[in-house]
Amino acid sequence: MSNQSEETTQLKNAVNTMDGLSQEGFGKINGIAGLAIDALESSTRHKDTSDDVVNAFKAIAGISFDFMNCINCEAEDVGCHYRKEGKHG
C-alpha cells in the first residue's frame, strides 16, 4: 500500500471516528438540554428545580469538553487538528 493510500485510509478512519464521537456526544448534550428546558418550563410548578437545572448545565459543559478533547485527539493523530490563526505548533 502506498504512503498516500495509507494516509487516506487513516484520514477516513479519523473522520469516521470523529463522526461517531460527535453523534454520541451531541446526542447526549441534546438529551440533557431537553431535560434542562423541561425543568425550566416546569419551574413555575416546582420551586426547587434550580439544583436540577444547574446540574444539567454542568453535565452539558462536561460532556462538551470531553468530546471536544476526544475529537481533537483523533484529528491530531492524522495531523489535521484545528489551530486558531496566529497560534504556532
Secondary structure, DSSP 8 states (H G I E B T S, - for coil): --HHHHHHHHHHHHHHHHHHHHHHHHHHHHHHHHHHHHHHHTTTT-TT-HHHHHHHHHHHHHHHHHHHHHHHHHHHHTT-----TT---
